[in-house]
Amino acid sequence: MTTVSEAVARRSSIRAFLPDPVPTPLLAGILRRAARAPSGGNLQPWHVWLLNGPAMARFRAMMAPRIAEGITDPPEYAVYPERLGEPYRSRRFAVGEAMYALLGIPREDRAARRRWFARNWDFFGAPAAAFVFVDRGMGPPQWSDLGGYLQTVMLLAVEAGLATCPQEAWYLHHRAVRRFLGAPQELMLFCGVAIGHPDPDAAVNRLHSDRAPEAEWLRVVED
Ligand SMILES: Cc1cc2nc3c(=O)[nH]c(=O)nc-3n(C[C@H](O)[C@H](O)[C@H](O)COP(=O)(O)O)c2cc1C
């Protein structure tokens, strides 16, 4: 049995999946059990769509021409603050460079980096995915509740022998996603989560993202 500590340590964002299918009841069970995540006032502000099986094939067919033609939707929220100050800027840069180093894509090759980024919109090859929406009326506390829900999904996926990648990249295709899923206008797309079995041979899956030393962010007040 996987302990919580093991699941926390083993989870990482996986960016190359095997096409092997994952049964819908297993995935639906993970998404259902993750709703034990806490939320302020027990609002449970997450709205979740699971995409799997033939629907995933139809979704990919819908996305393919958009990706090929470089079509995107005007974003509904900013993924990062406009001026990302330190230390966040450096952290973001470091994880990006570590990933592109594993992929062998240099900084100058912008086209290759763009092509790689577009793999987000194929869920990095994953056979299944979840989309998480939030009511437009909700504020930062409820958005943070979505984070708790997402992490619970990702830890339960580890326990089930699966891997995940949370994907804000879908903010550039929110209209297409909404249309396909039939999600109502009052919900805003927060992110997708690619789910499946990791490709053990893919170099990008060896990425082990840094964490800042705790002296940078933890203060203990004891006496
Ligand atoms: C809400 C959220 C959205 C994210 N969106 C993306 C994304 O669109 N594409 C991607 O490759 N990684 C995405 N990530 C993964 C982060 O880059 C990753 O969590 C971070 O670099 C730490 O690495 P780790 O998850 O492997 O520990 C996202 C993570 C979170 C929590």
Ligand as a Chemical Component Dictionary entry (heavy atoms), coordinates in Angstrom:
data_LIG
# 
_chem_comp.id                   LIG 
_chem_comp.type                 NON-POLYMER 
_chem_comp.pdbx_formal_charge   0 
_chem_comp.three_letter_code    LIG 
# 
loop_
_chem_comp_atom.comp_id 
_chem_comp_atom.atom_id 
_chem_comp_atom.alt_atom_id 
_chem_comp_atom.type_symbol 
_chem_comp_atom.charge 
_chem_comp_atom.model_Cartn_x 
_chem_comp_atom.model_Cartn_y 
_chem_comp_atom.model_Cartn_z 
_chem_comp_atom.pdbx_ordinal 
LIG C1  C1  C 0 -2.181 24.378 -11.715 1  
LIG C2  C2  C 0 -0.980 23.887 -12.472 2  
LIG C3  C3  C 0 -0.918 24.070 -13.843 3  
LIG C4  C4  C 0 0.174  23.606 -14.584 4  
LIG N1  N1  N 0 0.181  23.742 -15.944 5  
LIG C5  C5  C 0 1.151  23.140 -16.670 6  
LIG C6  C6  C 0 1.087  23.131 -18.092 7  
LIG O1  O1  O 0 0.206  23.714 -18.706 8  
LIG N2  N2  N 0 2.031  22.450 -18.777 9  
LIG C7  C7  C 0 3.042  21.780 -18.138 10 
LIG O2  O2  O 0 3.874  21.168 -18.818 11 
LIG N3  N3  N 0 3.151  21.781 -16.793 12 
LIG C8  C8  C 0 2.207  22.430 -16.041 13 
LIG N4  N4  N 0 2.273  22.393 -14.681 14 
LIG C9  C9  C 0 3.333  21.639 -14.013 15 
LIG C10 C10 C 0 4.361  22.513 -13.318 16 
LIG O3  O3  O 0 5.275  23.011 -14.262 17 
LIG C11 C11 C 0 5.049  21.627 -12.271 18 
LIG O4  O4  O 0 4.123  21.278 -11.279 19 
LIG C12 C12 C 0 6.238  22.290 -11.593 20 
LIG O5  O5  O 0 7.249  22.596 -12.513 21 
LIG C13 C13 C 0 6.814  21.379 -10.501 22 
LIG O6  O6  O 0 7.158  20.127 -11.052 23 
LIG P1  P1  P 0 6.515  18.763 -10.564 24 
LIG O7  O7  O 0 5.032  18.842 -10.761 25 
LIG O8  O8  O 0 7.129  17.709 -11.459 26 
LIG O9  O9  O 0 6.863  18.570 -9.117  27 
LIG C14 C14 C 0 1.225  22.927 -13.912 28 
LIG C15 C15 C 0 1.162  22.768 -12.524 29 
LIG C16 C16 C 0 0.088  23.238 -11.808 30 
LIG C17 C17 C 0 0.025  23.024 -10.325 31 
# 
loop_
_chem_comp_bond.comp_id 
_chem_comp_bond.atom_id_1 
_chem_comp_bond.atom_id_2 
_chem_comp_bond.value_order 
_chem_comp_bond.pdbx_ordinal 
LIG C1  C2  SING 1  
LIG C2  C3  SING 2  
LIG C2  C16 DOUB 3  
LIG C3  C4  DOUB 4  
LIG C4  N1  SING 5  
LIG C4  C14 SING 6  
LIG N1  C5  DOUB 7  
LIG C5  C6  SING 8  
LIG C5  C8  SING 9  
LIG C6  O1  DOUB 10 
LIG C6  N2  SING 11 
LIG N2  C7  SING 12 
LIG C7  O2  DOUB 13 
LIG C7  N3  SING 14 
LIG N3  C8  DOUB 15 
LIG C8  N4  SING 16 
LIG N4  C9  SING 17 
LIG N4  C14 SING 18 
LIG C9  C10 SING 19 
LIG C10 O3  SING 20 
LIG C10 C11 SING 21 
LIG C11 O4  SING 22 
LIG C11 C12 SING 23 
LIG C12 O5  SING 24 
LIG C12 C13 SING 25 
LIG C13 O6  SING 26 
LIG O6  P1  SING 27 
LIG P1  O7  DOUB 28 
LIG P1  O8  SING 29 
LIG P1  O9  SING 30 
LIG C14 C15 DOUB 31 
LIG C15 C16 SING 32 
LIG C16 C17 SING 33 
# 
